[in-house]
Every structure is written in structure tokens, then in C-alpha cells.
């Protein structure tokens, strides 16, 4: 694959990189030679000189209640061996039932603590239930993934059992119908223990609020579609869709579990708990801080400590940044020895309410050394005057070589510190040597839904990708690269974790990245790479956990019809170009992602559609709309219409190549970054155009969906113009990057393997690898595929495609294809008995793959309205 002199060149370059890294390594004992120093990573409690966050628990509002004579026996939930008694609190508890904290809540008898336990035990114990609950609809039997809600046909109902306090209960609902005619009316009846609470008339999508009174006890809340269905005509569109059910109350419930074998003469008579209801301004501000800490979505990195919970992720204007919460008065002191050519870079701004004009805060940065003390930055303002985060760079050359103390201070003016309504923050302050970037930069580009055989460099008959084709001549092109699945979310998690789906366990759109799993960004971050991402959002967004390990993570602000951007590729280039200009002197990892070729197939009006004819039926197409209430296997088009659809798809690819890839490569050359940057272009999955009797993606594991483009341009064009036939995997990308950069990752269990040995022609061609796919909301695969040599075996646990011949083999419906003779996967060899030996050889690998799946409670994502619209626009919610 490569010539001998190229190998020698690579060895010399690698040795040079190793020698240079020894002088700029973050592992150096003398931090005078650091290339990047994150204040957040080195923040410890000893550095926090002053802050309201210190001992915050002691500043929260507390209630002490006498429970004498208030306990009620709940006979309908008591068990054979123990009784359950309950009492309502007078205020809501400021804590989480899942994470008991004795500093926040205690149940006492004569000042002695009663055992707290959520698990079954034969001892006297207690726990509590929050009355504020968002019901997890996906766990209900009638939940529909495509509608993202519970479907209630006429006369059907669901029931939810819940222990409620002696209080007024607020029930919030989001409800709509399937009616296309909004004049058709459906009726949703709500009952509490068979007593009618309300009849809601449902037409348009709408939020509803119902308030009803309860006595302490167990309630069955029934939601019934009471619409008349006497005839088919009147039944049309009367299915009700419930998209949200949320309970709220001002009291919570304490449960006491008393073994019947134990004679309890006296019940617990006292409860202490922190509450949401403060009794003075100082505690109000402490509560404001506590609520922010509890509600922020900061994903803890194992490499980052979080003293006094000061580190958070701010998410403003679709950009997530690591930040330090600095409520006034906060003083942070960092001792450090500065290198030559050092820049301090940081941001500053406010979190919380923004309508307090008089809440002025002063941001100050001081440098103190043996020789001098100097204020290097000062800003005084309020959320109105500073309506967005500001960023600043300060050159520290005159302090080069000095041991200094760097102070970050926030103070408040014109108001009492303890009544502050907003929270000042420092945005990811870093120090870096702007002349120390010797190691290669890394740019990872994912073009969503890019089918490999529609690129010119992969043999396509159209000139769809002239810029990618040109780059491939300076690169290694992998002719047989495969994803781990056929849709966006799990594929990108595999890309950035180097794990098969059965290891990262994300099969459904309701699941997100397990925060315990490190991403590629974490590894590079630990090795002084400045990490940034700009993505199309949706499944590759902040809400699904992809921001972990990134210094800054930006997903697109949705705009236009149903949150669709027709100019996403252009916008991505503009944002990436601006970012490169601002960060060209750092050693960086930049992850770029776009949905441009993804359905719907749209292009800006000012862009000529490269392959669409004037006489074509569609000049744009929304597949997700065409498939509403239709089966993707049943809908069909004429050959002319099919060609029209492919024309639109190919035009999207050409637009992406011309307005994103080409300008980006040109920009890298203008900034003198191209030669020293590892550039990887790939996709997460392909797209089907009725190759196997279906459309778009996410429904099967045939090669039009799982085979992806993969092009790696190494620094200084190492291995240029190389084509690799060996099958490789999406999960091999991460270890390849780490291996090339000489970064240690071998102690981590990754499923992928570095491709450097394959490029050097030193690895065997034979290895088995897997793809899988789960239908609907399942957290278990419905289809698993295994590649071994030139054979591909697909084991169907569930069959939906009419293309699949139902050949039962050891509890699977199996398909076997010889990819060398049948690359389009049309001839299922499993129907011939003489291929049983091959099936018997491959199938145990699939069975082992399945056995390694651990059914656990997945980390769930909260789908807010903006994310809902983005996923709906992409066709994942219909």
C-alpha cells in the first residue's frame, strides 16, 4: 500500500513529534513549558479564597415540623410483613428521593435518626416521595415512538398510580389529536379514583392545566378518550395523543415502613428538611444558587474535579461552554509559573434572570508576583448592559518566567450581596503558549447520511464531490468502511467512544450518552488539545451528551420551517472559518458535523441545483412528510420520480462539497494549518432509495445504509494517494487518531483498533465485526449483522421488511450474502443447505455479541420543544 521512503518519512516525523512533545508535554514537572493550562482543570478547594458556595447547605432555608398525631395508615399499599404509614409535609422538600442527603432531610425520634432506605428491608425505615413528577411516557404500554406520545383511540385509557399528599394538585398536560381537520373534536376525560375531575375538549395541540384537591393516599389517575366512535366516519382523527403528563404540589409525602413484628409505641415525632420556601433574602439567594447547581446539565469528566460545585456548563445561544460560577463575592487564587509567549483567554457574563438593571457586578483579574501587583482586567456591568457572554484575550509576555498568583474576583454594587438575582460566571479561562503548537491538529468531519457510492472518489458516475475527490489524492481512502448501525445517534456515539452499540447501550432516541463513558474529546483534552465542536444539533447535540470533554460545543440555532436549515453547509463553513481564525495558534481538536444531505432535500434558492432538471416533479422534497401515516416499505414511486429523488440527494452532496468542504480546505491552507492537520472525512450511515424495498434509513442493515466513506489526510500528506481494500470500522477512527498522536489509550477497553497497521499492510484481512439496529423504543437490537471475510450474516429477531425471506435458523430469521459475488445483497444464500456450515461458523459470533448486552436503565434525554422540532424536521418524530 505504501512505499518504503514514505515509511521512513513517517518514522522521522513521529520521532520529531515525540521529541517536541517532551518539551511541551503537560506531564512536565515544570509548568513553565505547558502549551495549554485550563484553570478549571486545576481548580481545588484551596484555590477558592471566598465564595457564597462554600458550605452552601448551611445557608439553605430549613423547616422543622412536629409530626405528632399526623401519621396515616395506608392499608391499600401495606404488605404482609409490614405496614406503611404516611404523612404530608407542609412544604416541598429541597432534595431528591433517589439521592438521599442527610444534610438536606432527616426523620427523627427523640433526636435519633431513623434509618433511610429505598430498598426492601425487614428493619424500621423510611423514604419519601416527591409530589412533583414528570411521568415517563415511554414506559407506558400505549407509547408511540413516532408520535413521541401516548396514543389513545376512542374508549381506550391509561392509568397512573401515585401517592398524593393532602393538598391541591396541579396537573399539566400537553394533548393533541391525529385529526387533519382541526374542527373535529375529541374528549379526554380525567378521573381520580374513578371520580371525574375534568373533560377536556381537544382540537389543536395545546397545554392544559387542571387543579384538584386530594387527601393523603394512593390515587389511580385515569386518562380516557371519551370520544364517540359509533361510526367509522365519526371516528376519523379522534385518536388522542398525550405528549406530557406532569404533577405538581406544594407538599411531599413521607413513608414509614413498620415491620409487623415490631411494636412501635411511638412514631417519629420530628422532621428536619431544607425547603424551597425561604424566610429571608439571604436564604433566597442561597436557594437560587442551589437550584442552578441542581438543574445544570454539566456532565462530569473523571479528569475534572468540581470544588463546591463551582464548575458548570453554560448553554447560551446554542453554545455550551465550561464555566466557573462566581456569585459575589467570589475570589479565586491560582499560583502558576508563566511560560514565554503566554496568552490568558477567558469569557465573562451572567446566568439567571436578565431584567435587573441595577444589579451591577464587577469582574476583576489581578496578577501578583514577587516584583509587582497589577490589575490586568476590569469590567463593571449588569445583565442588561452585558446581554451576551464576552470573550477576551490578554497577552502576558511581560510576566514571562515569573511565578505569579492569578486572581479572579467578582463583586456586587448598588445592592446587598445576599439579594443578588443573577449569577456572574467566568467562561473557561485558559492560559496557552501561542508559539508552542508543534503537535498535529485534528479535524474530524462527519457529513450525515452520506452514502459512499455517491462520491466521485468511490466510483460514482456523477461529479458530486470534486473537492473531496481532490483531498482523497493527498489521503488514505478506505474502500470498505462500515458504520455500527444505520441511524445518527448510536453511530456518532460509536464514532466518539470506539464502542459497539451493545457496549454504549444507546438504541433509542430517548437515550443519551452514558456520562461515565469517555469520549475522544476527553482523551485529547487530557493531552492539552483545545477541544471544540460545531454540529447540526439534534441527535449530535448538547442534550444527548456530546458536549462532554469539549471546551466549547456549538449546535446550530434552528431556524425556518420546522427548524430546518437549507443552508446548513454554508453556515457550518462560516462558523468553522471564524473559529479557525480565532484559534489558529492553539493545538486543537475540531469536530464538525452537518445534516445537509439528510432528508429533507432542500437547497437555498440562490444555489443552482446541480443535478435537478426543470421538468422534475419535485424541486425539493420532505420525505418525513411523505411517510406520515405510511409504511416506508409500502410507499413506491415511478422510476422517473425515483431518479428525481436521487437528483435532489446528489445536489445536496454537491452543495456540501462546494460550499463547505472546498472552502474549509482552502481556509486551512491560507492559515498554514493544512500540512500540520490530521483531517478525517466520513459519514455515520448512508441512504436507501428502494434498494431493498424501502426508503431513507434507520430500518435495515444493508450496505447502502451501513457502508460509509472514510478518508484520512495525514499531516504532510503522509501515505498520500493510498487506497485500502481491507474492511474497516467506524469504531477504528478514535484509536487511529490516538495512536498516530502517540497518546496512551491501551488501558481503556475500546472495541476499535488502530488502522495504522492496516495502512502499513501488516494486519490480517480476516476479522469479524458487527452492526445492529433496534426498532422503535427498544433498548435491545432487533437486527444484528456480522461481517466475516467476504460473507455477511444478518440475524433478524424481528422482521418488518417484505424483502426478508423468513428462513428460520436457531431462533433467528437469517440472511447470508457473499459480498464479493453479490455486493448489492440480493441473493440470500441461507436458503441453500450447503451454506449451513458458513452460517454455523458466523452465528456464534452474533450470539456472543448479544450475550454481552447488559440491560440497564439507560441515561434518558429530556426532549424539550426546540429539540422536538429539530428531530421532527429530520423525520425521526412524525
Residue pairs with C-beta under 8 A, 6 or more apart in sequence:
1 719
1 722
1 723
1 724
1 759
1 760
1 761
2 719
2 722
2 759
2 760
2 761
6 718
6 719
7 760
9 716
9 718
10 718
10 719
13 715
13 716
13 718
14 742
17 438
17 439
17 440
17 741
17 742
18 742
20 438
20 439
21 438
21 439
21 742
23 33
24 33
24 34
24 35
24 433
24 436
24 438
24 439
24 528
25 33
25 528
26 34
26 35
26 36
26 526
26 527
26 528
28 34
30 337
31 37
31 336
31 337
31 339
32 337
32 338
32 339
32 401
33 339
33 436
34 339
34 431
34 432
34 433
34 528
35 432
35 433
35 436
35 437
35 528
35 587
36 430
36 431
36 432
36 433
36 528
36 529
36 530
36 586
36 587
37 336
37 430
37 431
37 432
38 428
38 429
38 430
38 551
39 324
39 332
39 334
39 406
39 408
39 426
39 428
39 429
39 430
39 431
40 304
40 311
40 322
40 324
40 428
40 429
41 303
41 304
42 334
43 305
43 307
43 310
43 311
43 324
43 332
43 334
44 305
44 307
45 307
45 308
47 307
47 332
47 333
47 334
48 54
48 307
48 308
48 310
48 330
48 331
48 332
49 331
49 332
49 333
50 329
50 330
50 331
51 308
51 310
51 326
51 327
51 329
51 330
51 331
52 59
52 285
52 286
52 289
52 327
52 328
52 329
52 330
52 417
53 289
53 293
53 308
53 309
53 310
53 325
53 327
53 330
54 308
56 286
56 289
56 290
56 293
56 308
56 309
57 103
57 104
57 274
59 282
59 283
59 286
60 94
60 104
60 274
60 283
60 286
60 287
60 290
61 94
61 274
61 275
61 276
61 277
61 278
61 279
61 283
61 286
61 287
62 272
62 273
62 274
62 275
63 89
63 90
63 91
63 272
63 273
63 274
63 275
63 277
64 270
64 271
64 272
65 89
65 90
65 270
65 271
66 269
66 270
67 87
67 254
67 267
67 268
67 269
67 270
67 271
68 267
68 269
70 87
70 88
71 85
71 86
71 87
71 256
71 267
72 85
72 86
72 87
72 216
72 217
73 83
73 84
73 85
74 84
74 85
74 86
74 163
74 217
74 218
74 255
75 83
76 217
76 218
77 84
77 163
77 218
78 84
81 122
81 259
81 260
81 261
82 122
82 257
82 258
82 259
82 260
83 257
83 258
83 260
84 255
84 256
84 257
84 258
85 255
85 256
85 258
85 267
86 163
86 216
86 217
86 253
86 254
86 255
86 256
87 216
87 253
87 254
87 256
88 165
88 166
88 167
88 216
88 251
88 252
88 253
88 254
89 165
89 251
89 252
89 253
89 254
89 271
89 273
90 251
91 250
91 251
91 273
91 275
91 276
91 277
92 130
92 131
92 132
92 249
92 250
92 251
92 252
92 275
92 276
92 277
93 104
93 105
93 128
93 130
93 252
93 273
93 274
93 275
94 104
94 273
94 274
94 275
94 276
94 287
94 290
95 101
95 104
95 105
95 273
95 274
96 130
96 294
97 118
97 127
97 128
97 129
97 130
98 118
100 116
100 118
100 127
102 113
102 116
104 273
104 274
105 128
105 271
105 272
105 273
105 274
106 113
106 271
106 272
106 273
107 113
107 114
107 116
107 126
107 254
107 256
107 268
107 270
107 271
108 114
108 268
108 269
108 270
108 271
108 272
109 266
109 267
109 268
109 269
109 270
110 269
111 270
114 124
114 125
114 126
114 256
114 268
115 121
115 123
115 124
115 125
115 126
116 125
116 126
116 127
117 123
117 125
117 126
117 127
118 127
121 257
122 259
122 261
123 259
124 256
124 257
124 258
124 259
124 262
124 264
125 257
126 254
126 255
126 256
126 257
126 268
127 255
127 257
128 252
128 253
128 254
128 255
129 163
129 252
129 253
129 255
130 252
131 164
131 165
131 167
131 169
131 247
131 248
131 249
131 250
131 251
131 252
131 253
132 247
132 248
132 249
133 162
133 246
133 247
134 244
134 245
134 246
135 160
135 245
135 246
135 247
136 860
137 143
137 149
137 150
137 242
137 243
137 244
137 245
138 145
138 508
138 510
138 777
140 150
140 158
141 158
142 150
142 151
142 152
142 156
142 158
143 149
143 150
143 151
143 777
144 150
144 151
144 241
145 508
145 509
145 510
145 776
145 777
146 877
146 878
147 241
147 877
147 878
148 243
148 863
148 868
148 877
149 241
149 242
149 243
150 158
150 223
150 241
150 242
151 178
151 239
151 240
151 241
152 158
152 188
152 223
152 224
152 225
152 239
152 240
152 241
152 242
153 225
153 229
153 238
153 239
154 186
154 225
154 226
154 227
154 228
154 229
154 235
154 238
154 239
155 224
155 225
155 226
155 227
155 229
156 224
156 225
157 222
157 223
157 224
157 225
158 222
158 223
158 242
159 220
159 221
159 222
159 223
160 220
160 221
160 223
160 245
161 218
161 219
161 220
161 221
162 218
162 219
162 221
162 247
163 216
163 217
163 218
163 219
163 253
163 255
164 214
164 216
164 217
164 219
164 247
164 249
164 253
165 214
165 216
165 249
165 251
165 252
165 253
166 214
166 215
166 216
166 251
167 213
167 214
167 249
167 250
167 251
168 211
168 212
168 213
168 214
168 249
168 250
169 211
169 212
169 213
169 214
169 247
169 248
169 249
170 209
170 210
170 211
170 247
170 248
170 249
171 190
171 197
171 209
171 210
171 211
171 212
171 221
171 245
171 246
171 247
171 248
172 207
172 208
172 209
172 244
172 245
172 246
172 248
173 188
173 200
173 207
173 208
173 209
173 210
173 242
173 244
173 245
173 246
174 205
174 206
174 207
174 208
174 242
174 243
174 244
175 188
175 200
175 202
175 205
175 206
175 208
175 240
175 241
175 242
175 243
176 202
176 204
176 205
176 206
176 240
176 241
176 243
177 184
177 186
177 202
177 203
177 237
177 238
177 239
177 240
177 241
178 237
178 238
178 239
178 241
179 186
179 203
179 236
179 237
179 238
180 237
181 237
182 203
182 204
183 203
184 203
184 236
184 237
184 238
185 201
185 202
185 203
185 227
186 201
186 202
186 203
186 225
186 227
186 237
186 238
186 239
186 240
187 199
187 200
187 201
187 202
187 225
187 226
187 227
188 199
188 200
188 202
188 223
188 224
188 225
188 226
188 240
188 242
189 196
189 198
189 199
189 200
189 222
189 223
189 224
189 225
189 226
190 196
190 197
190 198
190 199
190 200
190 210
190 221
190 222
190 223
190 224
191 197
191 220
191 221
191 222
191 224
192 212
192 214
192 219
192 220
192 221
192 222
193 219
193 220
194 220
194 222
197 210
197 212
198 210
198 212
199 226
200 208
200 210
202 240
205 243
207 244
216 253
223 242
223 245
225 238
225 239
225 240
227 235
227 238
227 240
228 234
228 238
229 235
229 238
254 271
256 267
256 268
258 264
276 287
278 284
278 286
278 287
281 416
281 418
281 419
282 418
282 419
284 419
285 327
285 417
285 418
285 419
285 420
285 421
288 352
288 420
288 421
288 423
289 325
289 327
289 423
292 312
292 325
292 351
292 352
292 423
293 309
293 312
293 325
296 312
296 313
297 313
297 315
297 542
297 543
298 306
298 311
298 312
298 313
298 322
299 313
299 515
299 545
299 547
299 548
300 306
300 515
301 518
301 522
301 525
301 548
301 549
302 518
302 522
303 522
303 525
303 526
304 311
309 325
310 324
310 325
310 326
311 322
311 323
311 324
311 325
312 322
312 323
312 324
312 325
312 425
313 320
313 321
313 322
313 323
313 547
314 320
314 321
314 323
314 349
314 351
314 389
314 425
314 427
315 542
316 349
316 388
316 389
317 388
317 557
318 537
318 542
318 554
318 555
318 556
318 557
319 552
319 553
319 554
320 542
320 547
320 550
320 552
320 553
320 554
321 347
321 389
321 427
321 428
321 551
321 552
321 553
322 427
322 428
322 551
323 347
323 425
323 426
323 427
323 428
324 332
324 408
324 425
324 426
324 429
325 351
325 423
325 425
326 332
326 408
326 410
326 423
326 424
326 425
326 426
327 410
327 420
327 423
327 424
328 361
328 410
328 411
328 412
328 417
328 420
328 424
329 409
329 410
329 411
329 412
329 417
330 408
330 409
330 410
330 424
331 407
331 408
331 409
332 407
332 408
332 409
333 405
333 406
333 407
334 405
334 406
334 407
334 408
335 403
335 404
335 405
335 406
336 403
336 404
336 406
336 431
337 401
337 402
337 403
337 404
338 396
338 399
338 400
338 401
338 402
338 404
338 431
339 400
339 401
339 433
339 436
340 397
340 400
340 401
340 433
340 435
341 397
341 400
341 433
341 434
341 435
341 436
342 395
342 396
342 397
342 399
342 400
342 431
342 432
342 433
342 434
343 393
343 394
343 395
343 396
343 431
343 432
343 434
343 585
344 365
344 376
344 393
344 394
344 396
344 406
344 429
344 430
344 431
345 391
345 392
345 393
345 394
345 429
345 430
345 431
345 432
346 365
346 391
346 392
346 426
346 427
346 428
346 429
346 430
347 389
347 390
347 391
347 392
347 426
347 427
347 428
348 363
348 379
348 386
348 389
348 390
348 392
348 424
348 425
348 426
348 427
349 386
349 388
349 389
349 390
349 424
349 425
349 427
350 361
350 382
350 383
350 386
350 422
350 423
350 424
350 425
351 422
351 423
351 424
351 425
352 383
352 421
352 422
352 423
353 383
353 421
353 422
354 383
354 384
354 387
354 422
355 383
355 384
356 382
356 383
356 384
356 421
356 422
357 382
357 384
358 382
358 414
358 415
359 382
359 383
359 412
359 414
359 415
359 420
359 421
359 422
360 380
360 381
360 382
360 412
360 413
360 414
360 415
361 380
361 381
361 382
361 410
361 411
361 412
361 413
361 420
361 422
361 424
362 378
362 379
362 380
362 409
362 410
362 411
362 412
362 413
363 377
363 378
363 379
363 380
363 409
363 410
363 424
363 426
364 375
364 377
364 378
364 407
364 408
364 409
364 410
364 411
365 375
365 376
365 377
365 378
365 394
365 406
365 407
365 408
365 409
366 373
366 374
366 375
366 376
366 406
366 407
366 409
367 373
367 374
367 376
367 396
367 399
367 404
367 405
367 406
367 407
368 404
368 405
368 407
369 399
369 402
369 403
369 404
369 405
370 402
370 403
371 402
376 394
376 396
377 392
377 394
379 386
379 390
380 413
382 422
383 422
389 427
391 427
396 431
408 426
408 429
410 424
410 426
412 420
428 551
428 552
430 530
430 551
432 530
432 585
432 586
434 585
434 586
435 585
436 587
437 585
437 586
437 587
438 587
439 587
439 741
440 676
440 677
440 678
440 715
440 740
440 741
441 587
441 588
441 589
441 590
441 673
441 676
441 677
441 678
442 524
442 529
442 588
442 589
442 590
442 677
442 678
442 680
442 737
442 741
443 589
443 590
443 591
443 592
443 668
443 677
443 678
443 679
443 680
444 520
444 589
444 590
444 591
444 592
444 680
444 682
444 733
444 737
445 592
445 593
445 661
445 664
445 679
445 680
445 681
445 682
446 492
446 495
446 540
446 591
446 592
446 593
446 594
446 682
446 683
446 684
447 593
447 594
447 596
447 597
447 656
447 681
447 682
447 683
448 488
448 536
448 540
448 593
448 594
448 595
448 596
448 597
448 598
448 683
448 684
448 685
449 488
449 595
449 597
449 598
449 599
449 683
449 684
449 685
449 686
449 687
449 697
450 597
450 653
450 656
450 683
450 686
450 708
450 709
451 683
451 686
451 687
451 704
451 707
452 458
452 481
452 683
452 686
452 707
452 708
452 709
453 459
453 460
453 704
453 707
454 460
454 462
454 464
454 649
454 650
454 653
455 464
455 465
455 468
455 469
455 653
455 709
456 462
456 463
456 464
456 465
456 466
456 468
456 469
457 465
457 468
457 469
457 472
457 477
457 711
458 477
458 479
458 709
462 611
462 650
463 654
464 610
464 611
464 650
464 653
464 654
464 657
465 653
465 654
465 657
465 661
466 657
466 658
466 662
467 657
467 658
467 661
467 662
467 665
468 657
468 661
468 681
468 709
468 711
471 661
471 665
471 679
471 681
471 711
471 713
472 711
473 720
473 721
474 713
474 717
474 720
474 721
475 679
475 711
475 712
475 713
475 714
475 717
475 719
475 720
475 721
475 722
476 711
476 712
476 713
476 714
476 719
476 722
476 723
476 724
476 759
477 710
477 711
477 722
477 723
477 724
478 710
478 711
478 712
478 723
478 724
478 726
478 728
478 755
479 723
479 724
479 725
480 707
480 725
480 726
480 727
480 728
481 682
481 707
481 708
481 709
481 710
481 727
481 728
481 729
481 730
482 706
482 707
482 708
482 727
482 728
482 729
482 730
482 769
482 771
482 787
483 491
483 494
483 683
483 684
483 685
483 705
483 706
483 707
483 708
483 729
483 730
483 771
484 490
484 491
484 494
484 500
484 501
484 729
484 730
484 731
484 770
484 771
484 772
485 491
485 494
485 501
485 685
485 701
485 706
485 771
485 772
485 773
486 685
486 686
486 697
486 698
486 699
486 700
486 701
486 705
486 706
486 771
486 773
487 684
487 685
487 697
487 698
487 773
487 876
488 538
488 539
488 540
488 684
488 685
489 506
489 509
489 511
489 539
489 540
489 544
490 501
490 504
490 506
490 507
491 684
491 685
491 730
492 539
492 540
492 546
492 593
492 684
493 499
493 501
493 504
493 506
493 513
494 500
494 501
494 504
494 730
494 731
495 520
495 682
495 684
495 730
495 731
495 733
495 734
496 519
496 520
496 521
496 546
496 591
496 734
497 503
497 504
497 513
497 517
497 518
497 519
497 520
497 734
497 750
498 520
498 731
498 732
498 733
498 734
498 735
498 750
498 751
498 752
499 517
499 731
499 750
499 751
499 752
500 731
500 751
500 770
500 772
500 849
501 507
501 772
501 781
502 770
502 772
502 781
502 849
502 850
502 852
502 853
503 751
503 852
504 513
504 514
504 517
505 511
505 514
505 779
505 853
505 854
505 856
505 858
506 512
506 513
506 514
506 858
507 774
507 778
507 779
507 780
507 781
507 858
508 774
508 776
508 777
508 778
508 779
508 858
509 539
509 777
509 861
509 871
509 876
509 877
510 777
510 858
510 860
510 861
510 863
511 779
511 858
511 859
511 860
511 861
512 543
512 544
512 545
512 859
512 860
512 861
513 519
513 544
513 545
513 546
513 548
513 859
514 545
514 858
514 859
515 545
515 548
515 859
518 549
518 748
519 546
519 548
519 549
520 549
520 589
520 734
520 737
520 738
521 531
521 533
521 548
521 549
521 550
521 589
521 591
522 548
522 549
523 549
523 734
523 738
523 743
523 745
524 531
524 549
524 589
524 737
524 741
524 743
525 531
525 549
525 550
525 551
527 741
527 743
528 587
529 587
529 588
529 589
530 551
530 583
530 586
530 587
530 588
530 589
531 549
531 550
531 551
531 552
531 588
531 589
531 591
532 550
532 551
532 552
532 553
532 554
532 579
532 583
532 588
532 589
532 590
532 591
533 546
533 547
533 550
533 552
533 553
533 554
533 590
533 591
533 592
533 593
534 554
534 555
534 572
534 575
534 576
534 579
534 590
534 591
534 592
534 593
535 541
535 546
535 553
535 554
535 555
535 556
535 591
535 592
535 593
535 594
536 555
536 556
536 565
536 568
536 572
536 593
536 594
536 595
536 596
537 555
537 556
537 558
537 867
537 870
538 555
538 595
538 867
538 870
538 871
538 874
538 876
539 871
539 874
539 876
540 546
540 555
540 593
541 555
541 867
541 870
542 553
542 555
543 861
543 862
543 863
543 864
543 867
544 861
545 859
545 861
546 553
547 553
550 591
554 575
556 565
556 568
556 571
556 572
558 564
558 565
558 866
558 869
558 870
558 873
559 565
560 566
561 873
562 869
562 872
562 873
563 866
563 869
563 870
563 872
563 873
564 600
564 602
564 873
565 571
566 602
566 603
566 604
567 604
568 594
568 595
568 596
569 594
569 596
569 655
569 656
569 659
569 660
570 604
570 659
570 660
572 592
572 594
572 596
572 660
573 659
573 660
573 663
573 664
573 667
576 590
576 592
576 664
576 667
577 663
577 664
577 667
579 590
580 590
580 667
580 668
580 671
580 673
581 671
584 671
584 673
592 664
594 656
594 660
595 874
596 652
596 655
596 656
596 660
597 649
597 652
597 653
597 656
597 687
598 874
599 621
599 622
599 623
599 624
599 687
599 696
599 874
599 875
600 620
600 621
600 622
600 623
600 624
600 625
600 873
600 875
601 620
601 621
601 623
601 645
601 648
601 649
601 651
601 652
602 620
602 652
603 609
603 620
603 651
603 652
603 655
607 655
607 659
609 619
609 647
609 648
609 651
610 650
610 651
610 654
610 655
611 647
611 648
611 650
611 651
611 654
612 619
612 644
612 647
612 648
612 651
613 644
613 647
616 644
616 647
617 640
617 641
617 644
618 641
618 644
618 645
618 648
619 648
620 648
621 645
621 648
623 695
623 696
623 875
624 872
624 873
624 874
624 875
624 876
624 878
626 635
627 635
627 695
627 696
627 875
627 878
628 878
632 694
632 695
632 696
632 699
633 693
633 694
633 699
633 800
633 801
633 802
635 695
636 690
637 645
637 690
642 689
642 690
645 689
646 689
649 687
649 689
661 681
665 674
665 679
668 674
668 677
668 679
675 715
675 716
675 717
676 715
676 716
677 713
677 715
678 712
678 713
678 714
678 715
678 737
678 740
678 741
679 712
679 713
680 710
680 711
680 712
680 713
680 733
680 737
681 709
681 710
681 711
682 708
682 709
682 710
682 711
682 730
682 733
683 708
683 709
684 708
684 730
685 697
685 698
685 705
685 706
685 708
686 697
686 703
686 704
686 705
686 706
686 707
686 708
687 696
687 697
687 704
687 705
688 694
688 695
688 696
688 697
688 699
688 700
688 702
688 704
688 705
689 695
689 704
691 702
691 704
691 824
692 700
692 702
692 704
692 801
692 803
692 825
693 801
693 802
693 803
694 700
694 801
694 803
696 875
697 705
698 705
698 773
698 876
699 773
699 800
699 801
700 773
700 783
700 801
701 771
701 772
701 773
701 783
701 785
701 794
702 825
703 792
703 819
703 823
703 824
703 825
706 771
706 785
708 730
710 728
710 730
710 733
712 736
712 755
714 740
719 759
722 759
724 755
724 758
724 759
726 758
726 763
726 765
727 765
727 767
727 769
727 787
728 755
728 758
729 752
729 769
731 750
731 751
731 752
732 752
732 753
732 754
732 755
733 752
734 750
734 752
735 745
735 750
735 752
735 753
735 754
736 752
736 754
736 755
736 756
738 744
738 745
738 754
739 745
739 754
739 756
740 754
740 756
757 763
765 789
766 788
766 789
767 788
768 786
768 787
768 788
768 842
768 845
769 786
769 787
770 784
770 785
770 786
770 787
770 845
770 846
770 849
771 784
771 785
771 787
772 781
772 783
772 784
772 785
772 849
773 781
773 782
773 783
774 780
774 781
774 782
775 782
775 798
775 800
779 855
779 858
780 853
780 855
781 797
781 850
781 853
782 796
782 797
782 798
783 794
783 795
783 796
783 797
783 798
784 794
784 795
784 797
784 846
784 849
784 850
785 792
785 793
785 794
785 795
786 792
786 793
786 795
786 842
786 845
786 846
786 849
787 819
788 841
788 842
788 845
790 818
790 819
790 820
790 821
791 816
791 817
791 818
791 819
791 838
791 842
792 816
792 817
792 819
792 825
793 814
793 815
793 816
793 838
793 839
793 842
793 843
793 846
794 814
794 815
794 816
794 817
795 812
795 813
795 814
795 843
795 846
796 804
796 812
796 813
796 814
796 815
797 812
799 806
799 813
804 813
804 815
805 815
805 828
805 830
805 831
806 813
807 813
807 814
807 815
807 828
807 830
807 831
808 814
809 830
809 839
809 843
810 843
812 843
812 846
814 830
814 839
814 843
815 825
815 828
815 830
816 828
816 829
816 830
816 835
816 838
816 839
816 842
817 825
817 827
817 828
817 829
818 827
818 829
819 825
829 835
829 838
830 839
861 867
863 871
868 877
871 877
872 878
